[in-house]
Amino acid sequence: MSHSRIIFSSPRSHEAVSRDQNREIEAKKLKHEFQAAHVALLNWLFGASWVKVKLLDASYKMWLLQTALAPLAVLLSSVRASAQDRTPTGRLLPPPQFRIPPSEAVDHINLLIGNDGPGPDLSGGMIPSTGPPFAMTRWVAQTRVNYISHLPYNISESSPTIHGFQATRQPAIWMGETASLALVPGIAPSGDPAEVKADFAERGLKFVGGFKQRGGEVISPGYYRVEIEDGFGGTVLVEQSSTSRVGHLRFTFTPALKAPNATTPYILIDAVRQSIRRDDPSVVLFPVGNVSISQSTNEICGSSNERQDAIITPNSIKEPASHFKGYFCARFDVPLGGAGSTGLIANGTLLGGETSTAGSVLSAFAMFPRSPGSEKLVLSVRVGTSFISEDQARRNIDLEIPDKPQSLDENVDILPGSLEATAKDVRSEWAEKLDRIQIKGATDESLEIFYTGVVHALQYPNEQHEENRYYSGYDNRVHEGQSYTGYSIWDTYRATWAWTILFAPERIPGMVTSMLNDFKEGGWLPMWKNIVETNIMVGTHADSLIGEAFVKNVTGFDRELAWEAVWKDATVPPMADSDTMYRDRQEDVDYEVRAGLSTVYNDPEKGWVADDIHSESGSRTLDYAYDDYAVYVVAKALGKPDNITSFLLNRSRRAPFTLYNNETNFMEARNANGSLAGPDNGWTEGDKWIYTFDVVHDVPQLIQHRGGNVSFVKSLDEHFDGGHNQHTNEPSHHIPYLYSLAGAAFRAQERIRTIAVENYNNTPQGLSGNEDCGQMSAWYIFSAMGFYPLNPVSGEYVVGTPFFDEMTIDWPQTNAVNDQSNSKRLTIKSMGAPQKKYVKSLTVNGEAVVIPVLSHEQLIGGGEIVFEMSGEVQEWGSDPGVMQSLRE
């Protein structure tokens, strides 16, 4: 760890207490100086007329005071911010009561990494949300309307405003939102319900100090805080945390100096919003739902059927999926008043005297008149969310953030049911994971990249179950068991799943079972599930996830049902296979699965996906071949007959090279009659350069087709030196590791370090491409450790180059949730690695490793991996003939 790190422990050190006391004294001193400057400013502005100013109309006098104090408010905000603790990189840390338990790893999480970029394709697509690992619902400050290609929070937004605090389930930037809702603070200046602002643009409130300065914005996975102007000279301090299914928000309304009591705070709940079709904000949709107010329970509850990806639901499940609803129940800790203090708004119209309504564009609000003479109003809201019912949303509150107890234990430091308690629980979940990894020899910037990457990789898939029950949109029923959604499998099968197996093994049986439940209820394994299948991307890579679970000895799921599901993927074509193109996000089609299976791919005389029948045919051919190998792995593990295993293995090895153009030495898509379709046709997020290297399950044959190790390595050099590698998209992620399998491990080490530097940093533009549910970060995590799962279902990891001097990882065991005492410790030593990229030697538990490949057992069993690093090119892992040819 960096020695510049500030460590907080309990009890706190005398030096830390003194430092805080000095900050308080300094802040008070500056405040008094500002107050004196304010009086001087008024005297200078008005001189002898100041006495007359005191007699002016109250509203005009308030305007004068606000005008004079506006710059002062910004300065005071800066004082408050400077008095808080910051990371070595300058980020604000949560206050001490929100940093329990203490964790340096958690303090290194920088959730702004990957929030921004030149465009939606070159952005990480991540938001600074609160929530535990795999949370069903995450909460985030809302700076803009979100839809496909547009996140709810973006730091580069030109307008410095927050429009609410949103419950979001948008799993990736190119996926849609589901049943969103938002809590919005505001002020009714004269206490009139007609002054409540429901319109998105009108309700925006400015950051204190401006959007870029971020006067009081604290961002962490367990606690978020921001101070915003209330539009009438006062401020609203908003604090937020959230469990998997329940948001917890606290609002502190501070009025302007000598503001009249009539300025009434309110909380608006945006229950059913208008939505946007696909990525075109000019096409507006109107989801329907309901909202109701209950004074007896202090709750506002409702539902919405918003599902922005509904238009690409496969035809066979459209009807049951159309019944989907997301429910919520918001419970206030202060009494809700009657008529005049609460109300409903439908399509911009105030509904007088009503307590429930249904339809589109619905909001509810509660007003909270200030007590005479009170300076501040503090209120908290817990918002339960559910896919099952309003009652379940209410039940989720009781389970995850129950009401404060009637009698309190005097020895309790943090009050149960308080925001502090919620934040502690969420932080504890992240600390339990992240504190398993200790790193030496890393800069604070690198630690932020790494630990934030771990968080990104453990956010999805997200829980869809509640109390061991889940709603299924595949059959519109509630089932017993676990379910997950947000599977970006085309991306995550490459490395994220491998990381989840290593670092969250307790989740894997439930996640595999969830996929099998999707198969039972919808007919197929998921490809890109967002509540239900969406038909996005190509290939049936759930086959890979299940195959990897088999090869890494995961148990706890129905293995024969898993075989039934993957065998169907490999052998059953989709409906209307011969005449459906399956374009990207094509509407009004059924399950895409392995489009082309019945036309040319399964023809033993051919064996490819035809470009003149199906889109992205080249990528499909290569992906299907890999998936065939994954199904083969499952078949072998279950002892299936030789005719099945040989069929799968042979097809997996034959299909890729039906595309190989021996004249150009590139892969090239083919039409149904065998003619070449052109070098630029048929690719998904890549081109002929990238996909020519995409045969991860049969690298030896790929090397042979390109003329052997020397020619293969030279073609890799041509690929990288020519600027063809696109780390912004996943098909390139494994390519630098191919060097290690072709006798040029040293070149892999060079390329990996370059990719890490050019594509990752600790700024909002710190991810060069979409995170895609953790895959961009998973590449960095594995690469930093020194190896990567190039062929995920092989159970092997190809060696690259570690980034740090030492990493100690306590691997959790499948049946040892939250119990590090049952962990197996792996120590990776690579002294000098930050400055030295080349590997001179490698040992595992004292035994020399000469081939740059490690097994899953060597990692998960614990022990010690030692890299001897060098600043010069070394022969380890390389073929002398290859090295010599590259020198010539």
N, C-alpha and C positions, 0 to 999 in steps of 0.2 A: 504493500500500500504506500501511497505517497505520504511522506512525512509532513507535508504541509496541511494534511487533513485535520479538521477540528473534530475531536471525538467528544461526545456527550455521554455521560454515564450517571448512574444514580447510586449514592448521593453525588451531587454535583461538586466539582472542585471549588476550593476557595477562590482560585484565580478566575474561574468562569463566573462565579457570583459577583466578584468585584468588577469584572468587565461589564456585566449587565448593569450593575449599579452605576458605573461611570457613564454608560450610554444613557441611562434614564436621566441622570443629572444634566448631561449635556443637552439632551432633548428638551428638558424643562427650561434650561437656560436659553436655548434658542427660541423656544416658544414665547418666553417673556420678552425677548428682544424683538421678535416679530410683532407682538402685541403693542409694544411701545412704538415701533415703526408704523404700525397701523394708525395709532392716534396722531402721530406726527403727520402722516399722509393726509388724514382727514383735515387737520388744521391747515396744512399747506393748500389742500384743494379748496377749502371753503373759508378759511380765515375767520374773521369775526362773524361771518354768516353762519358758522357752525351752530351757534345757539338757535338761530332761526330754523336750521335744518331739523333740529330736534322736534320742532313743532309741526313739521310737515305731515301730510297724509301718510299713514303707516305703509301703504304699498309702495309709495314713491321712496320713502325712507329705506325700505327694504331693498329696493333696486339700487339705491346709492351704496348701501352697505355691501351688497353682493358684488357690485362693480369694483369697489375698493378691495374687497377681500379675495376676489378670484385668484390673483397672483399669489396671495398668501396661502390659499388652500393648497396650491400646487407645491409651494415650498414646504409647508408642514407635512404634506404627504411624503415628500422626499426625506424629511427628517425621520418620519416614522420608518420608512423603508431602510434608511441607513442605520437605524438602531437595531435592525433585525440581523440575525445570523445569515451569512451567505456562504456558498460553496467557494472553493478556490477558483472556480471558473466564473464566479459572479452571480450565480442564480440565488434567489431568495430561498432559504430553507423554511419549513414550517416552524411555528413557534414551538418552544420546548415541550409543551403539553401535547403536541401533535407529533412528536418524534419519539413516541414510546411504542415498542421497545427501541432502544438505540440500535442503529444499523448503518455502518458506513456504506454498505452496498446499496441500501435503499436510498440513502442520501445522494448517491451518484446517479440515480435515475433522472434522466432529462427528457421529459415527455414532449418537448418541442422538436426533438430530432425527427426529421422526416415529415414535418407538418407542411412544409412549403416546397416550392420548386418552380421551374419555368413554365410548367403546364401540368395537367393531370397525369400525363404519361411519365413525366420526369419528376414527380413528387413521390415522397414516401407514402403519402396518403394516410398519415397517422394523426391522431388528435390527442390533446392533453386531457384525457378523461380519467375519472376516478372509478375504481372497482377492483375486486380481487382477481386472481387468475381465473380465466374461463368464465367470467361473469356473464349472466344472461342479459343484463341491461347495464350499460355504462352511462355515466352522466358527464356532461361537458357544457361549458359556457358556449352560447350560441351567437356567433358573430355574423352568420348569414344563413339563408335557407339551404338545406342540404338535399341533394338528389344524386343520381348516378353521375359521377365525375366531379362532384362538388361536396366538400366536407362541411360539417356544421361549424367548424372553427378553423380559421386560417389567420396566421399571424401577419400576413402581408395585406390583409384587407385594408382598403383605403379609408373606410369609414371607421373611426375609433369607437365603436359602440357594441354593447352586448344587448341582445334582444330576448334573452331568457336563458334558463338553465335546463338543458334538454336531456331527456332520456332517449338514448340512441341505441339502435341495434344495426347500424350500417357497418357491415363487417370489413368492407374494403372500398376504396375510392370509386371503383367501377361497378359497385353493387348498390342496390337500392335500400332505402330506409323501410322500417317496419313499425307501424303503430306508434309513431313518435308522439311525445307530449313534452310540454315545457312549462316551467314555473317562471313567472315574470313579476318582479317587484315594480312598484310604481307609486306615484303620489296623486291623489285627487285633491287639488289645492283648496277647494271649498267643501270637500266631503260629499260631493254629488256623484252618484253612481254613473251618470252620463260622462264623467271625466275619466273613467277607466278606459285605457287604450288597449284594444285587442289587435289592431292592425300591426303587422310585423314591422314595417318601416317606422311607424309612429311610436312604437313602444321602446325603441332602442334608447339606451342610456349610455353616456360616455364614461370611459375609464377616467378615474381621477388621475390627473397628470398626463393624459393622452395615451393612445393605444401603444405607441412605441416605447414610451417611458415605463408604462405598467407600474404605476405607483405602488399598489399593494398586492399585485398578483403573485400568489404562491402556487406552484404547480407540483404535485406529487401524486402517485397512484392512490394514496389513501386520504388525501386532504388537499382541497383546492380553496383558494381565497382570492377575492378581488374586491376592490372598493370602486364603486361607480357613483357618478353624480345623479341626484334624484330629479334634476331639471328645475328645482326651485330653491337652489342654494344649499341644500343639504346633501347628504351622502347616504348610500346604502352599502353596508359591508355584507358581502355574501360569502358564506363558508359552506363547503360541500364535502360530503363523503358518500360512499355507497357500498352496500354489500352486493351480492350477486343479483338479488331481485328487488332490493329496496334502496331508494335514494334518500339521503338525509341532508337537509339544507337548513341553515340558520341565517336569518336575515336580521341585521341590526340597522334600523332607520335612525339616523341622526339629523335633526332638522337644522336649518340655517339659523344663524345667530338671531335670537328674539323672534323666531318664526311664530306666527299665530298658531294656536292649537287646532285651528280648522284644517290645516294641511294634513290630510288623512292618508296614511300608508295603506297599500293594498297588495294582495298577491293574486295575480291572474293565472289561471291554469288553461293553457292552450291545449284543449282536449282532442279536438278533431280539426286538423288543419287542411287547407287545400294542398294538394300534392302536385308533383311534376312527373310527366311521362318521360321515361328514359333520361337522356341527357339534354333535353330541349326545354328550357324554362318557359318558352312561349306556349307550350302545350300543357294546360293545367287540368288536373283531375280533381274530383271531389269525393274523397272517401266519406263513408257515413259511420255514425256511431251515436253515442249518447253521453250525457253528463247529468249528474244530480248532486244536490247539496243536502246534507243531513246535519241539522243543528244538534240533534240528540247524541250523535256519535262524533261530532266535530270533524266530519269527513266530506270531501268532495271526491266522487268516484265516477268512472265512466269507461268508455271503450272506443276503439277505432278499428276499422278494417283496412287501414292503409297498408299496402304492400306494393312498393314501387316496382318490384320484379314480377308482379302477377302476369304481366303481358307475355312473359316467356315461360310460363308454366306449361309443362307437357300436356297435350290434349287429354290424355286418359285420366289425369288427376285434376283437371281444371275445376270440375264441379265440386268435389269435396273441398278442395283448397279455397274455393270462393267463400266458404263459410268462416274462414279464419277471422279472429278478432284478437287484438291486444287489449288487455284490461288494466286499469289502474285504480288505486284508492289512496288519496292523500289525506293524512291524518294530522291535524293542527294541534299544537300544544297550548293554544289559547282559544277561548270559546268563540265560536262563530255566531255572529249576531243574526237577527231576523231580517225581515224585509227592510230594504234600505241599506243594510250592511253587507248583504250577499246578493248575488244576482247572476244571471245567465245572459250571454250574448250569442246570437245566432245570425251569421252572415252580416255582422256589423250592427245588428239591431238589438237594443237592450230589451230584454223580456221582463217586464215589470211584474213582480209578485210571484213568479214561477220558481219552483225548486228542481224541476227536471225537464229535460227536453231531449229530442233525438233529431238527427239529420246531419247536415254537412256544415263545416266551418263553425264549430262550437267552442265556446269558452265559458268558464265560470270564474267568479272572483269572490273574494272576501275582503272587506274593508275593516280596518282596525283603528278607530279613533284614539287619539292620544289622550292620556290622562292629563288633567290640568296641571301645568307646571313641570311635566315630565320632559326630559331632554331626549331620551332614547326610547325606542320601542324594539324589543327583541322577541322574535318568535321563531319557532322551529316547525318544520314540516317533514314528516316521513312519508314517502310515496312507495307503496307496494306495487309491483308490476306482476302480471301473470298472462299466460296464454290460455288459461283454463276458465277463469271466471273472476268476477269482482270479489266474491267471497274468498277465493284463493289468494287474490292480491292482498286482501285484508289479513288473511291468515299468514301470508309471507311476512308482513310487518311484525306480527306477533312472534313469529319464529326467529327472524333475523335481527330486528331492532325492537324488542318488546318495550312496553310502557315502563316508565321509571317506577321502581318499587315504592310502595307506600311507606315502608319503614326502611331507614338507611343504616348501614353499618358505618359507624364513625371512623373505622380504620380503612375504609375504601378511599383510595386516592382519586379514582375516576368514577363518576356517578354512572351507574348502569342506565342505559337508554339515552345518554347524552351524546352529543356529536363527538366529544372527545373519546367516548367509549367505542363508537362506531369506527372512527379513524384508527384507533388502536387495534381493533380487530382486523381491519383491512391491511394495515401496515404489518401486522404480525404474520399474516398469510404470505405477504411478499418477502418479509425478512426470513421466514422459514425456508423459502426457496433460495433466495439470493445469498444469504449468509452461508450457504453450503459451498460457495465458491470464494476462495481467498486468492488474491493475485498480488504478486510482487514484481516490481520493475516496470510498472505502467504509469504513464502520466495521468493526471486527472481527466484530461480530455479522452484518453483511451478507455479509462474506467467508465466514463459516461457512455461511450459508444457500446462497450461490452454489456454493462448491466442493463442499459436501456434495451439493447437487443434481446436479452433474456426475457425482459418484460413483454416486448413485442411478440416473441415466439410463444409466450404462455397466455396470450389473450384469447386465442381462437384455436379450435372451434369453441363456441360458447354454449353454456348449459341451456337446454330447452326443457329440462325436467324440473318439477317442483314437488317436494315431499315424495320423491320416488314415483311420481306420476308425470305424464307429459301429454300435451295435445299433439295429435298428428294431423297435419293438413292433407296427408295422403288418403285418409279415409274419414276425416272429420269426426274422430273419436278420441276419447281420453283413455290412455293405456297405463298399465303399471310398468314401472321400470325407468331406465335412464334414456335420455335423448340429448343429442348435441346438434347444433346447426352452425353455419358459417364455415363450411368445409371448402376451402379453395384448393382442391386436391391436385389439380394440374400443377400447381405451384409447390404445395407443401409436401408432396410425396418425395421430393428430391432430398431435403435435409431436415425440414421442420419436424416431420414425423419421427425421424431418427432421434432428434433431440428430445422430443416428448417421451419417447420410450426410455431414454436414459434418465431424464430429469423429472418426469412426472409419471412414473410407471403405474402408480395407483389409479391413474385415469384411463389407461389404455383398454382394459377389459370393457369398461363402460362405453368408451368411444367406438370400439369395434362392435359391441352389441347394438349400439345406436344405429350404425350402418346396416346391420342385419335386420333391425326393426324396420328401417326404411325399405329394405328389400321385401320383407314380408307384407308391409302395408301398401307399398307403391309398385312393387313388381321388379324393381332394379336397385342396385347399389347406387349411392349418390355420386355425382360428378362435381357439381358446385351447388350445394344445398344452402339455400337461404330461406329457412322455414320449410320449404319443399324444394324439389329439384328445379333448376333454372336452365339446364341445357347449355351452360356456358363452358367454353373451352372444349378440348377434344381428348379422346382416350378414356379408358375406364380404369383410372389409376387407383380407385379403391382396391383393385386387385393387388396393387403394390403395397398399400397399407396393410392389407390382411396378410400378404405374403411375408412382409417384413416382421409382422407380429409372430407368425409361425417360426421363422428362422431364428428369431431372438427369444424363443421359448416363452412367449406371453401366453398365459392361460386365463380362464375365467370367462370364456365365451363359447358359444356353440360351434365347435369346429366342423361338424358335418354340414350345418346350415351355411357356414362360411364357404365350404366347398361348393355347395349347391349354387350359391350366389355368384362366385367367381367363374364357375363353369358355364353358367348362363351367359355371363359377359362374353366369354370366349367363343361361344357356339351359337347363340341366338341373335339374329339380326334385328334391327328396329323395324317398326311398321313402315310400310311403303319405302323400303330401303332403296329400291332401284330407281325411284324417281323423286327423291327428296334430296336437295343439295345440302341442307343443314348449314346455311350461312351463319356467321357469327350473330348470335341473338335473334335468330330467325323466329318469327312468331307463328302461331297456329300450326305447330308440328308436334309430334309425340316425342317420347324419349329418344334422344340422339344416340346414346351409348356408342356401339361400334358401327357407325354408318359405313356402309360399303362392305360389310362382312359377307353378304349374300351375293354380291355381284362379281368382284374380281379377287378380293383379298383371299378368300378361301379356295380359290381355284388352284389346284396343285400345279397347273401349267403356267400360272401367272403369279399371283401372290402379292398384289399391291392394291391400294385404294385408288380408284380411277379418278383422275382430275376432271374429266369431262362429265362426271356424275356428281361428285361431292367436293365441297370446298375444303381447303387446307389438306389436300389429299396426301401430300408428301409427309407432313407432320403426323397425320393419322397413321400412315403406314408404319412409321418408325415407332410411334407410341404404342400401336397395337402389338408390335413385335415385342417390345419390352413387357407389356402387360401379359402377353402369352408366357413369357419367361416367369413372371410373378405367379401366374396360375400354375405353371409347372412346379414351382417351389412348393406350393400348397399341396399339389398332387403327390409329390415325392414324400412330403412330411406325413401324409395320410396313407401312404402305401397303396396308391391307386395303381391299376394294372398298367403294364408296360405299353399297351397300345395307346393309352391316354397320355402317359408321360412323354413317350417318344413323339406322338403327334404334336404336343405343345412345344417341346424343345426344338423339334425340327422346323416348325413354322416360325418360331421366334428367331432362329438363326438364318433362315432362308429369306424371309420377307424384306429385311432392310436392304439386302444387296440386289434385290430386283430393281431398286432405284439407282443403283450405282452406274454412272456413265463412265465406262472405261476410257473413253477418249478425252474427257475433261477431268477425270478423277474427282468429280463432285456427285453428290446425290442429286437426282432430278426426278420430279414427278412424272408419272406416265398416264396416258389416257387408257380407256378400256381396251383398245385394240393393240396396246403395247407401244404406241408412238410416244415420243418424248413430248412433254407438255411445255417445255421451256424452263430455263434455269431459275426464273423468278416466280414461278407459279407454285402454289400449294403449300406455303409455309405459314406457321403460326408464331408470331412474335420472334421472327428470325429470318434467315435467308439460307442460301445454299452453303455458305461458308459454315455457319453455325450447325446446321443439321447434318452436314457431312460427318461431323464428329459425334453424332447422337446415336451411338450404338453401345450404350454403357454396359449392357449385359454380355457383349461379345467383343471386347476390345481387341483381343488377339486377331480375330478375323478382319476387323477394321484396319488394323495396322498392316496386315498382310495385303489387303486390297490397295493400300496406298504405297506399297513397295517395300515394306519392312521398316525397322525402327528408324534408320537414318532418314529415309524419305518422309516418314510420318512426322518426325520431329521438325524437319525443315518445313513441312506443310503447316505445322502448328506455328512456327515462327512467322511464316508468311501471313497466317491468319491474324496474329497479334500485331505484327509490325505494320500490316496493311490497314489497321484500324477496324477490323471486322468483328472483333469481340464486342458484344453488347451486354455488359453486366447488368444493365438496367432491366433486362428480361431474363427469365429463369433458364431458358435452354442453353445459355452460355456458362452457367455457374460451375459445371463440372469440368469444363474444357481445360483450364490450366493444370488440373491434376492428371490429365492424360499423359503429360510429359513423364511423370513418375513411372507410368506403366510401359513407357517406350524407351527406357534407358537414359532419361535426361532429367533426373530428379532435381538437379541444380537449377535447371531452367524453370521448372515448376515453382521453385522457391523464389526466383526472381519475379515471375509473373504474378504470383499470389500477393507478394508485398506491394507491387505496383497497383494491383486492383484494389487492395485494401485502402491504400492512401488516396486513390483517385475517386473512390465511390462511397467512402464513409467518413463522416466527421461529426462533431457534436453541435452543429448548428441546425436551424430549421430545414436547411437544404442538405442535411447530412446523410440522406439516402438518395442515390442517383436514380432509383426507379421505385415503383410501387412496392411497398412492404409485402403485400399479398399474403396476409395472415401469418407473417413471420418468416417467410423464406429468405428475404434479403438479409435479415438478421441472423438466421440460422447459418447461412454461409459464413458470416463473420465469426460467429461463436465457434464453429468447428475449426475454421482456419486459424483462429487465435490459439486453439489448443494444439494445432499441428497436424490435423488429419481431417478427412472429409469422406462421407459415405457416397462415393461416386456411383456405385451400383447398390442402391438401398437394400435390395432383397438378397444380396450376397452375404450379408453379415460381416462385411469387411469395410475397412476405412483406409483410403490411400493417403500416404504421408505427404505433407507439404512442408511448412516451416512455422514453428510456433512464434508468437509475437512477444511474449513476456518472459521474464526471468524464471518465474515459478507460478504454477497454479495448483492449488489444492482443492479437490472436489470431493465432497461427501455424497456419493450416489445414494439416493433414496431407494429403499427396497419396496417391492410391490405391496407387501402386506405390512408396511411400517410407515403409515401416513403420519407426517409431522413428528417423527421420532428419529432424531439424528443419531441416537445411540445404537440403532440397528443399521446404520449406514456402512457402506464400504468406501474407504478413502483411496482415491487415486491422486498421486502427486506427480505432476509433470514438471520436470526441471529442465531448464534450457538457459543457463546463465549466459548473459550477454546478448540474448536474442533481440532486444530492442535495437541494438546497433549492428548485429550480425545476422544475416539472413540465411547463410548456408549451413547445412547439416554435415558434420564431419563423422559422426557415429550416432548410433541409437541402440539403447538397451531397454528391455522390459524385464523388470525384476532381476536385473543382473545378467540376463541372457542377451547376447548380441542379436540385433535384427539387421539383416543385410538386404532384404527385399523390402521396398518401401510400402508395406501393407501391414496393417494391424487388424486383429480379429475383435469381434464384439466381446468375446470372453476375456481378452486381454485388458479391455477397458473396464468392463462392469465388475470384474473380480477384484478391482482395487490393486494396490501395490504402487510401484514407482516406474515411471517412464522417464528416461534420461536422454535428452538430446545434447550432444556436444556441438556447440555452434562455432562458426568461423566467419571471419570477414572476407574470406577468399573462397573461390569456387573449389568444391571438394568432389572426390570421386564417389563418395558414398551414394548408393542407390542408383548409380549411373553405369551405363555400358561404356567401357573405354573406347570402343569403336565409334560410338555416337559422339562422345566428347571430342575425339580426334577429328571427326568429319566437320564438326562445328567450328573447329579452330582453323580449318583450311580455307 
